[in-house]
Amino acid sequence: MTTPPPLIDIGLNLGHDSFDHDRDAVLAAARQAGVVQMVLTGTSVEASHKAAALAADHPGVLYSTAGVHPHESGHYDLDTSARLHRMAQLPQVVAIGETGLDFFRNYSSPHHQEQAFTGQLELAVLTQKPVFLHERDAHRRFIDILKPFRPKLKRAVLHCFTGTRDELFACLDLDLYIGITGWVCDERRGLHLQQLLQHIPADRLLLETDAPYLLPRTIHPKPASRRNEPAYLTWVLAKVADCLGRPAAEIAEQTTANARVFFDL
């Protein structure tokens, strides 16, 4: 049996309640699939605490981020910033975020989103942790806020990139890493992304599942639960390799090296 190439899932929500009944089995399946390290996404103070606790239970395998997602930014204040700052001192917390702007649904007002985004960028500069970014339907304002911070930020990744060619190049101009999820496996919504992969520099490409969301549509047979999990990162890898016309093992080696550099793993 061929040993799978080592992979790193740079973004998943392992604290989600859909994993509460079988989290250990999910981690075992991920290891069997070759996913050797994972970064758990913090989307609120509470979720960040849970992610950090899970990471502490699996040292060297699980890591976490500390941040407040745009949807939760209406609750962001000075106390939130202080609590995230304290979490950022933990050895398993390797980035600030998920932070950014999401004007698609505006669960929090644009004003609150911009305040929380700015606050977390300031925290990333202060702690010199990389920043884990989110953007949806807010590209121009996202770039305007991020750009003056970029020279002071250690590193930054735009997670789950699904944007246009112009948006990709604007992000690359700011020297961002680009996170690719199972969106690329969607023969309808992901077609343009498949075509954009060739423009992402090899040393800026990262892979993620965003589990339990964004189950790759290429999976056969589909899991009955329709829940995504880190073991399915291999399907993202396969599609990226196919689109680039390169061996999957080569893409795995490159993206794993990129993730270790990005998060100082």
C-alpha positions as CSV (number, residue, x, y, z in Angstrom):
1,M,0.0,0.0,0.0
2,T,1.4,3.4,-1.0
3,T,2.0,5.8,1.8
4,P,0.0,9.0,1.2
5,P,2.0,12.2,0.9
6,P,2.0,14.4,4.0
7,L,-0.6,17.2,3.9
8,I,-1.5,20.1,6.2
9,D,-5.0,21.4,6.4
10,I,-4.6,25.1,7.2
11,G,-8.2,25.8,8.0
12,L,-11.0,23.6,9.6
13,N,-13.6,24.1,12.3
14,L,-12.9,21.0,14.4
15,G,-14.7,22.5,17.3
16,H,-18.0,22.5,15.4
17,D,-20.7,20.5,17.2
18,S,-21.0,18.1,14.2
19,F,-17.7,16.6,15.3
20,D,-18.7,16.2,19.0
21,H,-19.7,12.6,18.7
22,D,-16.7,11.3,16.7
23,R,-13.8,13.8,16.8
24,D,-11.2,11.2,17.6
25,A,-12.3,9.0,14.7
26,V,-12.2,12.1,12.4
27,L,-8.6,12.7,13.5
28,A,-7.6,9.1,13.0
29,A,-9.1,9.1,9.5
30,A,-7.2,12.3,8.7
31,R,-3.9,10.7,9.8
32,Q,-4.6,7.7,7.7
33,A,-5.2,9.9,4.7
34,G,-1.8,11.6,5.2
35,V,-3.1,14.8,6.9
36,V,-0.3,15.1,9.4
37,Q,-1.0,18.6,10.8
38,M,-4.1,20.8,11.0
39,V,-4.8,24.4,12.0
40,L,-8.2,24.9,13.7
41,T,-9.9,28.2,12.9
42,G,-11.0,30.6,15.7
43,T,-14.2,32.4,14.7
44,S,-15.2,33.9,18.0
45,V,-13.6,34.2,21.5
46,E,-15.4,31.1,22.6
47,A,-14.6,29.1,19.4
48,S,-11.0,30.3,19.7
49,H,-10.8,29.0,23.2
50,K,-12.2,25.7,22.2
51,A,-9.8,25.4,19.2
52,A,-6.8,26.2,21.5
53,A,-7.9,23.6,24.0
54,L,-8.3,20.9,21.3
55,A,-4.9,21.8,19.9
56,A,-3.3,21.6,23.4
57,D,-4.6,18.0,23.6
58,H,-2.8,17.1,20.4
59,P,0.6,18.9,20.5
60,G,2.5,18.9,17.2
61,V,-0.5,17.7,15.3
62,L,-3.2,20.4,16.0
63,Y,-2.7,24.1,16.1
64,S,-5.2,26.9,16.2
65,T,-5.9,30.5,15.4
66,A,-7.5,33.2,17.7
67,G,-9.9,35.6,16.1
68,V,-13.4,36.9,15.4
69,H,-15.1,36.2,12.1
70,P,-16.8,39.1,10.3
71,H,-20.2,37.5,11.2
72,E,-19.4,37.8,14.9
73,S,-17.8,41.3,14.7
74,G,-20.7,43.1,16.3
75,H,-19.5,41.7,19.6
76,Y,-15.9,42.9,19.1
77,D,-14.6,45.4,21.8
78,L,-11.5,46.2,23.8
79,D,-12.2,43.2,26.1
80,T,-12.4,40.9,23.0
81,S,-9.0,42.2,21.8
82,A,-7.4,41.7,25.2
83,R,-8.7,38.1,25.4
84,L,-7.4,37.3,21.9
85,H,-4.1,38.9,22.8
86,R,-3.8,36.5,25.8
87,M,-4.7,33.5,23.7
88,A,-2.1,34.5,21.1
89,Q,0.6,33.9,23.8
90,L,-0.3,30.2,23.8
91,P,2.3,28.1,21.9
92,Q,-0.4,26.2,19.9
93,V,-2.0,29.5,18.7
94,V,-0.2,30.2,15.4
95,A,-2.2,33.0,13.8
96,I,-4.7,35.8,14.4
97,G,-8.0,35.4,12.7
98,E,-10.3,34.4,11.1
99,T,-10.8,38.1,10.4
100,G,-11.8,40.3,7.4
101,L,-15.0,41.5,5.8
102,D,-18.1,39.7,4.6
103,F,-20.7,42.0,2.9
104,F,-22.6,39.1,1.4
105,R,-25.0,38.8,4.3
106,N,-23.9,41.5,6.7
107,Y,-24.7,39.5,9.8
108,S,-22.7,42.3,11.5
109,S,-22.8,45.8,10.1
110,P,-20.0,46.9,7.7
111,H,-19.0,49.4,10.3
112,H,-18.6,46.8,13.0
113,Q,-16.8,44.5,10.6
114,E,-14.3,47.2,9.7
115,Q,-13.6,48.0,13.3
116,A,-13.0,44.3,14.2
117,F,-10.9,43.8,11.1
118,T,-8.7,46.8,11.9
119,G,-8.4,45.7,15.6
120,Q,-7.3,42.2,14.7
121,L,-4.8,43.5,12.1
122,E,-3.4,45.7,14.9
123,L,-3.2,42.6,17.1
124,A,-1.4,40.7,14.4
125,V,1.2,43.5,14.1
126,L,1.6,43.6,17.9
127,T,2.0,39.9,18.3
128,Q,3.8,39.3,15.0
129,K,1.6,36.3,14.4
130,P,0.5,35.6,10.8
131,V,-3.1,36.6,10.0
132,F,-5.8,34.3,8.7
133,L,-8.1,36.4,6.4
134,H,-11.7,36.2,5.1
135,E,-13.3,38.2,2.4
136,R,-16.6,37.9,0.6
137,D,-18.3,40.6,-1.6
138,A,-16.1,43.2,0.0
139,H,-12.9,43.1,-2.0
140,R,-12.2,46.8,-2.6
141,R,-12.8,47.8,1.1
142,F,-10.8,44.7,2.2
143,I,-7.8,45.7,0.2
144,D,-8.1,49.4,1.3
145,I,-8.0,48.4,5.0
146,L,-5.3,45.7,4.6
147,K,-2.9,47.5,2.4
148,P,-1.4,50.0,4.9
149,F,-1.0,47.2,7.5
150,R,0.7,44.7,5.1
151,P,4.3,46.0,5.5
152,K,4.0,45.5,9.3
153,L,2.4,42.1,9.1
154,K,4.5,38.9,9.4
155,R,2.5,36.9,6.9
156,A,-1.1,36.8,5.7
157,V,-3.3,34.2,3.9
158,L,-6.6,34.8,2.3
159,H,-8.4,31.7,3.2
160,C,-11.0,30.0,0.9
161,F,-10.2,32.2,-2.1
162,T,-13.1,32.2,-4.6
163,G,-12.6,35.6,-6.3
164,T,-11.9,36.9,-9.7
165,R,-8.6,37.1,-11.7
166,D,-8.3,40.8,-10.8
167,E,-8.9,40.1,-7.1
168,L,-6.4,37.3,-7.1
169,F,-3.7,39.6,-8.6
170,A,-4.6,42.3,-6.1
171,C,-4.0,39.8,-3.3
172,L,-0.7,38.6,-4.8
173,D,0.4,42.2,-5.1
174,L,0.2,42.3,-1.3
175,D,2.2,39.1,-1.1
176,L,-0.7,37.1,0.4
177,Y,-0.8,33.4,0.5
178,I,-3.9,31.9,-1.1
179,G,-5.9,29.1,0.6
180,I,-7.8,26.7,-1.7
181,T,-10.7,24.6,-0.5
182,G,-13.1,22.1,-2.0
183,W,-14.7,25.0,-3.8
184,V,-12.2,24.2,-6.6
185,C,-13.9,20.7,-6.9
186,D,-17.2,22.3,-7.9
187,E,-17.8,21.8,-11.6
188,R,-20.2,24.8,-11.6
189,R,-19.1,27.4,-9.1
190,G,-15.4,26.5,-9.1
191,L,-14.7,26.5,-12.8
192,H,-13.1,29.9,-12.8
193,L,-11.0,29.0,-9.8
194,Q,-9.7,26.0,-11.6
195,Q,-8.5,28.3,-14.3
196,L,-6.9,30.7,-11.9
197,L,-4.7,28.1,-10.1
198,Q,-2.0,28.5,-12.7
199,H,-1.5,32.1,-11.6
200,I,-0.8,31.3,-7.9
201,P,2.9,31.1,-7.3
202,A,3.9,27.7,-6.1
203,D,5.3,29.1,-2.8
204,R,2.0,31.0,-2.0
205,L,-0.4,28.0,-2.4
206,L,-2.0,26.5,0.7
207,L,-4.7,23.8,0.9
208,E,-7.6,23.6,3.4
209,T,-11.0,21.9,3.9
210,D,-12.9,24.5,5.9
211,A,-14.6,21.4,7.4
212,P,-17.4,20.7,8.2
213,Y,-18.3,23.0,5.3
214,L,-17.5,22.8,1.5
215,L,-17.5,19.1,1.0
216,P,-15.7,18.5,-2.3
217,R,-18.2,17.6,-5.0
218,T,-15.7,15.2,-6.6
219,I,-16.0,12.7,-3.7
220,H,-17.5,9.4,-4.7
221,P,-19.2,7.8,-3.0
222,K,-20.4,10.9,-1.1
223,P,-20.6,10.5,2.7
224,A,-24.1,10.0,4.0
225,S,-23.7,12.9,6.4
226,R,-22.5,15.3,3.7
227,R,-20.1,16.6,6.4
228,N,-16.7,17.6,5.2
229,E,-13.7,16.5,7.3
230,P,-9.9,16.8,7.1
231,A,-9.4,13.4,5.5
232,Y,-11.1,14.8,2.4
233,L,-8.2,17.2,1.9
234,T,-6.9,14.6,-0.5
235,W,-9.7,15.4,-2.9
236,V,-8.8,19.1,-2.9
237,L,-5.2,18.1,-3.6
238,A,-6.2,15.8,-6.5
239,K,-8.2,18.5,-8.2
240,V,-5.5,21.1,-7.8
241,A,-2.9,18.7,-9.2
242,D,-5.1,17.8,-12.1
243,C,-5.8,21.5,-12.9
244,L,-2.1,22.3,-12.8
245,G,-1.0,19.2,-14.6
246,R,1.5,18.3,-11.9
247,P,1.9,15.1,-9.7
248,A,-0.2,15.2,-6.6
249,A,2.8,14.3,-4.5
250,E,4.7,17.3,-5.8
251,I,1.8,19.6,-4.9
252,A,1.5,18.0,-1.5
253,E,5.2,18.5,-0.8
254,Q,5.1,22.2,-1.8
255,T,1.9,23.1,0.1
256,T,3.0,21.3,3.2
257,A,6.3,23.2,3.1
258,N,4.4,26.4,2.5
259,A,2.2,25.8,5.5
260,R,5.1,25.1,7.8
261,V,6.8,28.3,6.8
262,F,3.6,30.3,7.0
263,F,2.6,29.1,10.5
264,D,6.2,28.5,11.8
265,L,5.3,24.9,12.5
